[in-house]
Each structure stands twice: as structure tokens, then as C-alpha cells.
Amino acid sequence: MRLLIVLFFATLISCVDKKTEKQNLTKNETEITNSIQTVIDCGDFTLKIDIDKEDFNVINKGDSIFIYKILPGSIESRKINIVEKDIQLNNIRIDENLEFKFYQRMTDDNQSSPLNISFNRSNKPKLLSNTFLSSSSESFNTSLFDQHFSEVKNESLEKQNLFYKNLLNNKKKYENCCPEYIVQAKNFLKKDDKSFTNFESLNITSFINKNIIIIRYEVNKRSKSKVIILNEDSKKDTDSNLVSSDSTKTSEQAKEINSWEFSPNAAEKLKLILYAPTISSKNEDEYFNYGFLVIDGGKKRFQTQNIIRLANKNSPYSAFEKIVFKNNFFTIEQHGNSSDYSTYEYITFKYENGAFYLHKYSIEYTSKNNPDENTPSKNWLKKDFGLVKLEDVTPAFLDDLKNK
């Protein structure tokens, strides 16, 4: 018998009541919406997961499966199929342990930051027609509010009060470019604490930080289990913000403002150097200048175009944020603006066959007029732009992608 159970990552996972007889679960012919799947042989059964191996690193070790994010993005709402082989599975039970955190949003150019609060929770709701309750469901959010709103509210108000008071103390910085921030700060500080009655009014977003799924079952009256650990990364991300200008090295046309070491494989060690031009770049504007990366591997040397957005000294806006390295990928993360939206960009390159190629370009949008607006992110993959070398990725090329 073939058993197909559809799970949703970042959900409230269900638990099937123990029975002495074999479970009678309805066969599910659910169509997988994502055509890219990773197949994992678990011995007694097979897992089919809606993830691309190029975006996630999957390690199947003993009784555990570790799934690490290689590239920026969420593992939430991904599906997993548990498919029986010829071995009969009995008394299947599925538990999930969630660790979730909260993000605080403030002004449009200020990146959302996590509050110093996190909670762990175990979930065992009932199984209904092989479909599991979503973490965005009304029951989940009601429970989140009832149990944690008071503590989150206190932390949020403390953080926002400090931020907006500091903004008003430096309001001259914002008078010309973004006077709406000054109005926003004054309006917030005038409000009574009692007026904040839910997470939305506090500009708070909750998110799943870690997810551990335990699949328990019996084979020939012997108890077994398989543990799936999501978003648990034992390898520390190598990233960094810009260092101060005191540590820069200056040449005639550009100054070095930061550097990183990067090993795309066991045999090669590369150095990435971020440069800011000492003369105006072609796409410089009032608030930003545009730098570039040099990747030095001794005999090999690569250089990007001026695609790194750097904030000018008096700019009120955020710009370059960090570079994240994972395996043979690196991703440039930076803030930006697009008419009525603040943006956050991810430019990911992949090292293969001795060269760097554009792997993925993503943009997240936040409405300046309505930060709660659910604006879809945009993603462009190799199928959209073909084989493009790092050296050929220009600001104009990225602009053309945005307009597709």
C-alpha cells in the first residue's frame, strides 16, 4: 500500500492518535505545485520535499535529516510527501516543535529587526484528511496573541520609543528627504499605550525561526523515528556590515572598505574586496554611490560592475547590508528604493567550473504608504536570464530584469 501524507513546513503539525491496528489514512493524490523536488531515502520510506538542492543543503545522517538554507529565502509553506515503500508502517505519529520570533518594523528605510523575544512550542493538533493546519490560521494567531502579546508589546514599545525619540533629536537629517518620518515619529509618541491592541498595530511580524519535525512509526512492532531539523544551521554564516572609513585603504580611483575570505571548495581560497570609487560613478545620485567587488584568487581575478549600493555620508537611507557565503554561493544583500516602495535586494552568484555566474536575483518590497500591505517578492532565476557571468551583471542589466 502506498501512503502519501502531505505536510506543511512552518505549520502546526498534526498527531495521529495511537491505535493497535494499522492506521486507515485516506490515499491522497495531492498535486505538488513545485516541480522541483528533493528525494531522500529514509530506509523504511521515501521523503519527497518541495525544495531545490541549489537553494537548500540537505544532509541525511542516521536518524536525522538536516536542512540548511544556502540562499536567502523561506522554507515556510514547503510541502513534504512521506511515501511508503513495500514495508508496512503502523501507528504513525508526527510531532513538531517550533521556535518562533518577532520582527519589528519602523520607518521604510530601516531594516526590520528581531525583538529580544523567542518562544518554543510543541504542537499536536488532529489530522484531518491528510491536510495540516497552516501557521497563518486563525486558531494559531489567536493562541499566539493570548499567550505572548503582553510581553511582545512591552518589548516593542520600548524599542520604538527609543527609535522615534532619537529620530526627532536628529530631525534635521530627515527634513528634506523624508519629512514623513518626522510625522510618523510624532504620531507614534502621541499615542497611548492602550491604543496598541494587536501585533499589526505595533508593526510586528512573527516568523518561524526553527522547526523540528519528528516522525514516529512502527515496523514489525518495532518503534522507529526520523527527525527533520529545519532552519538549524550549525555552520555560522560568514557575513559583515561595512567597516568604518578609518580602516579603509585608498588608491587613486577607489578605496577598499571591507574584505572577506571565501572558500567555494576544499581546494580554493578566494578573497573578496569591496571598493568604493573615489570619483563619481556613472549611476551616483544624491544619497548613494555605487561600489564594486574584486575577487582575488591569485592566478584568478574577477571584478563586478558598480552594483554595490553605498550610502553617502549624509544619506538618511540604508544601502549595502552584508554579504552572505554558503558553500560555492555568495549573496549581496542591500536596501534600495523604488517609487512608492522600499526594497531589499539579494544578488546571488554561484562559483562553478572556475568562474562566477549569476544564480538568482530577488527583491522584497515594502510599501511606504502602507507597510502592512502584502506585496509579493520578485525572483529571477537562470531560466529567466540564461548563463550570465559575474562581470556582465550591470545596473542596466538588473533594471531590465525588473521590467520583465
Phi, psi and omega in degrees: 000139182257124183244127182237119179242127181262122178250158173239121175294151183060041178236177169273109187278144185269160177234128179271129179301141180293138176224150178284328178272166181298139180294140179254081181263138180294135176295134185246122180258033182302131180278132178280124185281334179264119185286344180267120181229153171250126182257130182235125178275115182256017179086283182282338181207173180243139174256133172241115187246137180283062176222152178267130181300339179280343179260336183226141176264119183250123179240118179258106187228110179062234180268009184234148173239121179256129179240113180252143174281122175275318183246158177301147181143172185251148175262358180295149178067008174286154182251152177225133177254127172261113185246120178293148170267214178282347181280134181275125178261133179237158175048049179290132177225136184235123178241152176225135173247124183249139165245120181235151183232179183231137176254139179256123175259143177227245179284162188298324183271357179265118183298138176303138182232147182286143171282160181277049182221134172214153182226148173249144183207139175256144185227135179216057176289172184283149177277127181232109175052039178061019179242135185252147182297139180278149178292348176268006183290160181298319182295322179296312183292326176296316178297318179300316180294311184299322187269333191230354188300317184301313181292318179296320180300314181299316180294319182295313181297322178297316181294316183288322177301315180296318182295311185288328175294319178294323178298315180291329177291341179238036189294338178300330180295337187249353187299322183272317187277321189208069179297342179295336178292324179294317177297317180299317180295315180296318180296320180295313185291341177280340186286145173281144181303331182290344181283347179267103190247356179204174182297324182296319181294337178268000185058046181251137174238132176265151179210154178278123181264322179213145186219119178243118180252129178245120177258115178250142182199174178235141174229119182052045178065015176253127182283134178223168177205158174224131183250130177247120182250118183249143177061023176253105187248108180282346178264117184294132177299138174264104179214170182195149170272176177295141174274168182290160183292345180296336184259013183279155172247131187247134171246191184293322186245347182207155177237139178281127181242350174190161177208156181219153171258142188217126177245097181289343176203176185292338187265341187239143176230118184247159175239126175260131180236127178264126180243142170250132181293139176275347171245159186298134173274161186301325184256024177292143174229194186298323188253342186231150165240167186233120182260187183214163178251141168245129180249114187250120177239031182080264179285337179255144179211130180233152177216132177280166168285181180282079184245000181267114183280118182243132181284133174292165188305318184260013181287133176276356186262153172278157181220243180303135181252303183190172170239131181246133181246134173212121180051236181260026177242150163220147185233128173271125178245131182204153177274161176195187180224146178215095181048256184270010184231144163271145184236159172224121189252147173234119176245110187251131177244148180239134178264119177206144179054038175076015180215162176256136179231148175295127182254321184199144175230124184227147177225130172256139184244138173233123182292133177285331181275329181215088183301338180278353180298132181273088182264122182297143173286161177241140181226136175236130184245180182303327179294341180271328186237355178080201181270107184236121179287154180307317184295339185263001179274105182251164174305322179294321178298316180294322177297321178297321178298318181299329183273358180286000000 
